[in-house]
């Protein structure tokens, strides 16, 4: 069974390594959407894989720490691409949410990134 839970936050950023004149090199903002993807067996008694409330309890404080910030000022996000934001979030959520297998970040309705890892990779990093 797979499920997802999404969150939103607003933030500014600029991409410091793009070529001169690239529009993403200038400070600008996005209404970000973060989608956490989880999977596991369906609990026959509870009828769920994981409690959505638990996912929110774990993820909301981290996502709230990004809201209305300049992402470039957040340690580890000096080059805040959607791809690197996915990895940054995953590194901070994976241990507390063992069913998590992918993090998706949408910076616009038509642009985003998804970081997915295998259970084997997750188990190795958790040790």
C-alpha positions in Angstrom: 0.0 0.0 0.0 1.3 3.5 -0.8 0.0 6.8 0.6 1.0 10.4 0.4 0.7 13.5 2.6 1.3 17.0 1.3 2.4 20.3 2.9 2.8 23.8 1.7 5.2 26.6 2.5 6.3 30.0 1.1 10.0 30.8 0.7 12.4 32.9 -1.3 15.6 31.7 -2.9 18.2 32.3 -5.6 20.4 29.7 -7.4 24.0 30.9 -7.0 25.6 28.7 -9.6 23.4 29.3 -12.7 25.0 31.3 -15.6 25.0 35.1 -15.5 21.6 36.5 -16.6 19.7 33.3 -15.8 16.3 34.3 -14.2 16.8 31.9 -11.3 20.0 33.7 -10.3 17.9 36.6 -9.0 16.1 36.4 -5.7 12.5 35.2 -6.2 9.9 33.2 -4.3 7.7 30.2 -4.6 4.7 28.6 -3.0 6.3 25.2 -2.4 4.4 22.0 -2.1 6.1 19.0 -0.4 4.6 15.6 -0.9 5.8 12.8 1.3 5.3 9.3 -0.1 5.1 6.3 2.3 4.5 2.6 1.8 4.1 -0.5 3.9 1.6 -3.2 4.7 -1.9 -2.4 5.5 -2.6 -3.0 9.2 -5.5 -5.4 9.3 -6.9 -3.9 12.5 -6.2 -0.2 12.1 -6.8 -0.2 8.3 -3.9 2.1 7.6 -0.2 2.0 6.8 0.7 4.9 9.1 -1.3 7.4 10.9 -1.5 10.6 8.8 -1.5 12.5 12.2 1.9 11.0 13.0 3.3 12.0 9.6 2.1 15.6 10.2 3.5 15.6 13.8 7.0 14.7 12.5 7.0 16.7 9.2 5.2 20.0 10.1 7.9 21.5 12.4 10.6 20.9 9.8 8.5 22.3 7.0 7.4 25.2 9.2 11.1 26.0 9.8 11.4 26.8 6.0 8.2 28.9 5.8 8.8 32.6 4.9 12.6 32.2 4.9 15.3 32.7 2.4 16.3 29.1 1.7 19.8 30.1 0.9 20.2 31.1 4.6 19.2 27.6 5.8 22.3 25.4 6.6 22.6 22.8 4.0 20.5 24.7 1.5 23.0 27.2 0.2 22.1 26.1 -3.4 18.4 25.5 -2.9 17.3 23.7 -6.0 14.2 21.6 -5.8 16.4 18.5 -6.2 18.6 19.4 -3.2 15.6 20.4 -1.2 14.1 16.9 -1.7 17.4 15.4 -0.4 17.6 17.8 2.5 14.0 17.0 3.6 14.6 13.3 3.2 17.7 13.2 5.3 15.8 14.9 8.2 12.6 12.8 7.9 13.6 9.3 7.0 14.6 7.9 10.4 11.5 9.3 12.1 9.2 8.1 9.3 10.4 4.5 8.5 7.6 4.1 5.8 8.9 7.1 3.9 10.4 6.1 0.5 10.2 9.3 -1.5 10.0 13.1 -1.1 8.6 15.4 -3.9 9.0 19.1 -4.0 7.0 21.3 -6.4 8.0 24.9 -6.8 5.4 25.7 -9.4 2.4 23.8 -10.8 4.5 22.5 -13.6 8.0 22.2 -12.1 9.3 20.0 -9.3 11.6 17.1 -8.3 11.2 13.8 -6.7 13.8 11.9 -4.6 13.2 8.2 -4.2 15.4 5.6 -2.5 15.1 1.9 -2.0 14.5 0.1 1.3 18.0 -1.3 1.0 19.6 2.2 0.8 17.4 3.4 3.7 18.5 0.5 5.9 22.2 1.0 5.2 22.0 4.8 6.0 20.0 4.1 9.2 22.8 1.9 10.7 
